[in-house]
């Protein structure tokens, strides 16, 4: 039986999550989590010293987020994404279907090495500009940008900030990550492409003239080639650091520093544009969530939830993994995948250590990464995509997005969980 103190703490947590999900009066996720964290501090659910210790422990997460967003913004300033879109348009040779496939391939590459947020934030407006110029149906290409951003987001640890949040808590090198998630990732990407090509088959019958491709204007060719070379080096460094279990924030920050030095050297640095493309509110959001989750940990609620999850699964590892991945996917759509990942990290920390628990960590990544393909509020990448389309005058209903997502996500979750189970 919970006492009044515990009930109030639980209510603060649940109300904060509800505000994050429903955003009444357009309250931002960052403001909601920050207010919730302050209430937890004032109520004594987390002591100030403990809060500081928690946040300092997550330095790798903060550094990775900052470095990654800076790398994406600087690569955009160099014209990398415009070049990729232009090359995709040339390669397609007038075929809407070939161009559609090229968008998926480019989106997979950007997501794998620069994260799903980079794909949603930067590839979406580039592809929109391209397909409207070529007078092709817009929405199939827009859905390709957002879905591949999440579908391909567990190919590598750097493909989604959620992966870093979870791996930062449990460790695990690149071989282990790939052992659990490479096959599920390749399956999900293939299924996503095949199903979308079939669903939008009538739109893929269109053709365009390659002569209508927009003229490619790079800000400065020396900076473009410098940035392209630097991105290759950063990608290699990411993979090396993942394999050696080194902090990925160091790679991200050093990589962004390298690109910034190049931008200054070639006089291409636009400071206002750079700072404008970094989502500063994300840091307030995750800071608040770190404190909120620690507060409910202190109340013992996460341990109770962990015991409930394991009791529901019983002695069946496969059922355990399906519940974990499905629960993480559902929670991502209810409260966003960042807080859901933090909740699951807290739960799994109370569950002990075993091969099944390790598999549950990767099932959590699977569910938290794929789940946002069900609704428009599941991840930051999807919300960024939605905001970009609204600026273009395109409105996407939650029902329409769900109808599309429900055709792929449940299959991906089930088959992905089966692959993880086979790894045990």
N, C-alpha and C positions, 0 to 999 in steps of 0.2 A: 504493500500500500504506500503510495507516494505521499509525502508530506506537502504542506503548502509551499514551502521554499522550492522544492523540486518541480511542483506544478507550475509555478510562476516562471521558472527558468525554461521549462519545456514550452510554455506558451510564447515566451519571447522568441524562441527559436522558430516555432511553427508559424507565428504571425510574420516574422521576418521573411521566411520562405514564401509565404502566401503573397506578400507584397512584391517580392522579386518576381514571382510568377505572373501576377495579375497587373502589376504596375498601375495602381489607381492614381488618378490625377497626374499621370505621366511621371510618377516618382521613379528615378533611375535605380538600377540594380546597385550601383555603387553607394548611393545615399541610403538605400534600405539596409544593406549589409553593415554600413558604418554606424547607423543609428542602433541597430541590433547589437553590435559589438559594444558600443558605449553603454547600453543598458545592462549588458552582461557584466561589464566592469563596475558600474555603479552598484549593481546588486551583489557584488562580491563573488560571482560565479567564476571569475577569473581575476587573479590579483595582477596589478600592473607589472610587477617584476616577471611574473609568469608569462604575460602577454608579450613582453619584450623578448623574452627567451624564445618563445614560439616563433616570433617573426624573424629573429636572427637566425634561427635554425633553417628557415626557408630561403636563405639568401640565394641559393642556386636557382630557385624558381623565379625570383624577381629579376635576377641578372639575365636569365634566359629569355624571359618575356621582353625585357627592354632591348637586348641585343638583337633578337629576332625581328622585332618590329622595325628597328633602325635599318637592318639589312634589307628588309623588304622595301622600305621607303627609298633607300638609296639606289637599289636596283631599279626601281621604278623611274627615278630621276635620270638614270643612265639610258633608259629606253629599252631595257631587256625584255619587258613584257610586250611592248609594241612590236619588237623584232620577232618574238615568238609567234604572235598572232599573224603577222605579215607572212612569215614563212609557212605557217599552217595554211593560210589562204592560197599561197602559191602551190604548195604541195597538193592541195585538194583538186586543183585544175578544173574549177567550175562546178564540182559536185558538192551539193549540200551534205550528202551522206559522208563523203570523205572528210569534209570540213568538220562535221560533227564528231567523227572519230578522232580527228586531230585535236579538237578541244579537250576531249577526255584524256588523250595522251599527255598534252601539255599540262592540263590540270593535275594529273597524277604526278608528273615530275615536279611541279612547283610545290604541291602538297608534301611530297616525300621529303624534300630538302629545305623548304622554307615555311612549312606549316599550312594547315587548312585556312587559317586566318588570312594569310598572304594570297591564297587562291581566291577567296571570296572578295577580299578588299581590292585587289589590284587586277586580277584577271577578268572579273565580271564587267567593269566598265570598258575594258579594252575589247572584249568579245562583243559587248553590246554595240559599241561604235562600229566594229567591223561588220556585223551581220545587218545592221540597219543601213549601212552604206551599200551593202550588196543586195539589199531588198529581200532578205530571207526571213522566214518566220522567226521571231525573236525568242519566244518563251522556251522552246525546246533547248536552245543554246544556254539560256539563263539557268534553267533547271540543271543542265549538265554541269555548270560552274559550281553550283552550291552542293549538289549531291556528291560529285567526285571529291569535293573538299573534305567531306566527312568520311566517305567510303574509303578513300586512300589514306586516311589519317592515322592508321596504325601500321604502315609499312616500315617505318623507322621510329625510334624514340623521339626524334625531332619533328615528326610529322604533325604532332598535335601537342600543345602545351599541357593538356590533360595527362599525356604519357609521362611528361617530366614530373608533374605533381605526384603521380602514383609511384613512379620509379624512384623519386627522391626519398620516398618513405620506406621502400622495401629493397632498393638496390636491384641488381640483376643486370648483367652485361648484354652486349649486342647478340652474342650467340644464343643466349636463353630467350631473349626477346623474339628473335627471328624463328627460333625453334617452335615457339608457341603461336606466333601471329603471322608469319610469312604466308603460309598456305591459306589461312582464312582471308588474309588481305587480298591475295591474288584471285581467290574465288569470288570475293565480294565485288572487286573491280570488274571482273569479267561478267558477272551476273548483272551488275548495274548497267554496263554498256549494252549488253545484249537486250535486256528488257526495255531500256529506253529507246533503242533503235526500233524495236518492234512497236512500242506504244506510240511513237511519233513517226511511224513509217510514212504516213501521208505527207508530212512536212519534209521528209528527206528526198522527195521526188523532184524538188526544185533544183534549178541550176543557176549559175551566175557567170558573168564574164570576168575572167581574171584581170582584164583591163580596168575594171571598176574598183580594184583594190586601192585603198588610200595610199598616197605616197608616203613612204617611210622617211621620217625626218628625225635623225638622231641628234641629241643636244650637242654632242661632240664625240667624234669617232674614237679619239684616244681614250676618253673616259669610258666609253662603251666597252672597248676591248679590255681595258684594265679591269672593269667591273666583272665582265664575263670570266676572265681568268681568275679573279679573286673568288668568285662564287664556286668555281670548280675546287679551288683550294679549301674553301670553307666546307664544302660538302665532304671532301676527303677527311678533313679534320673532325667533322661531326662523327663520321663512321669510325674513325680511329679512336676518338674519345669514348664513344659508346662501347666499343669492343674492350677498351681498357678500364671501363667504369670510372672515367674521369668526369668532373663536373662539366656539363655541356654549356653552362652559363659562360665559362671562360672562353670557349670557342665562339659563342655568339657575340660576346662583348669585344673580343679581339677582332673578329671578322667585321663587326660594324665599325670599329676603329680604323681598320685597314681601308674599308670603303670610304669612310669619311676623309681620311688622309688623301685618297685618290681624288675625291671630289674637290678638295681644297687645292690640290696640285693642279688640276685641270680647270679650275675656276668654274665648277659646275655645282657647287654646294648652294642649295636654297634652304636656308635655316628655317624660315617660316613654314615652308612646305614639309620639311622633315619633322619638325615638332608637331605640326598639324596632323600628320599621318600616324603618330604614336598615340594609342588609346590610353591616355593617362588615367582615366577613370577605372580602368581594369585593375590598377594597383590598389586603389581604394576598395574595390569590390573584393578582391581576394584577401586583402588584409582583414577586412571585416569578417569574411567567412572563416579564416584561420582562427580568429578569436571565438567566434560563435561555436564552431565545432569543438574547440578545446573546452568551452564551457559545458556543453552537453556531455562531453567525455568525463569531465569532473563529476557530473551528476550520476554517472554510471549508466546513462541511457543507451550509449553506443554498445556497451558490453551486452546489455539486455537484448538489443536488436540483433547483435551477432549470434547470441545463443538461439534466438528465435529462428534466424535464417538457417543455422546448422540443424536445428531440430526439424524444420520443415523438410530439409533435404534428406534427413535420415542417413542411411549408410550407402546411399547411391552417389558416387562421384559425378556421374553424368547429370543427375537431377540437381546436384549442388551447383554445377557449372551453369546449367540452364537457368536456374533461379538467380544466380549471381549476375549473369549477363543480361537476362531479361529485366531483373530489378534495377540494374544500373541504367538500362535503356529507358525504362519507364520513369525512373526518378529524374533522368536528364531532361525529360519533357515536362515534368512537373515543376522542377526548381532550377533548371539549367544544369549543364553537365559539370561545371566547375564545383558548385557546392555538393553535387551528388558524388563526384569523385572524392571530395574531402570526407564526406560521410562514410563512404565505403572504405576508405583508408583507415578511418578510425575503427570501423567495425572489424576489419580484417586483422588489425593489430591486437584485438582481444581474443582472436580465435586460435592463437598458438602458431606452431610451425609444423608443416608436413608437406609432402608433395601436392596434396589436394589444395591446401591453402595457397601454395605458390601458384597453382593453376587458376585459383579463384582471383588472384591478382590480375592475371592476364585476361580472364573472363570479364573482370571489371573494366579494363581498358577497352575490350571489344564492345561492351554494352554502352559505356559512356561516350565512345567515339562514334558509334553507329546510330545510337538512339536519336540524336538530333535530326536525323533525316525523316523523322515522323512529323515534327511540328516546326513552326518558325521561331520558337522560343527556346529550343534545346541547347543551342551553342552560340557563342559570340560570333563565330563565322557566319552562321545563318542569319543572325540579327543584322550584321553588317551588310550582308547581301540584300536583305529586305530593305534596308535604308537606302542603299544605292538605287534599287529599282524604283522606290517611291520618288526619289529625286528625278528619275527619268519619266515619271508619270505612269508607272506600272504598279498596279495593286494586286497583291497575291493573297487570296483568302486562306485562312487557316484550314478550312475544309478542303480546298483544292490541293493544298500542300500535303495534307494528311492522306488524301485519296491516292496521291502518287507515292508517298512514302510507304504506305501500308502494303503496297505491292512488292516491295523489295526488303524492307527491314526485318520482318519476322523470319523470312527464309534465311537471311544473312546471319541473324542471331543464332538460330537453331544449328545451321551447318557450321558456323564458326565455332560454336560451343562443342560440336562433335569433333572438329579438328583438334581443339585444345584437349579434349578428353582422350583422344587417341595418342596424344603426346605423353600422357601419364605412364 
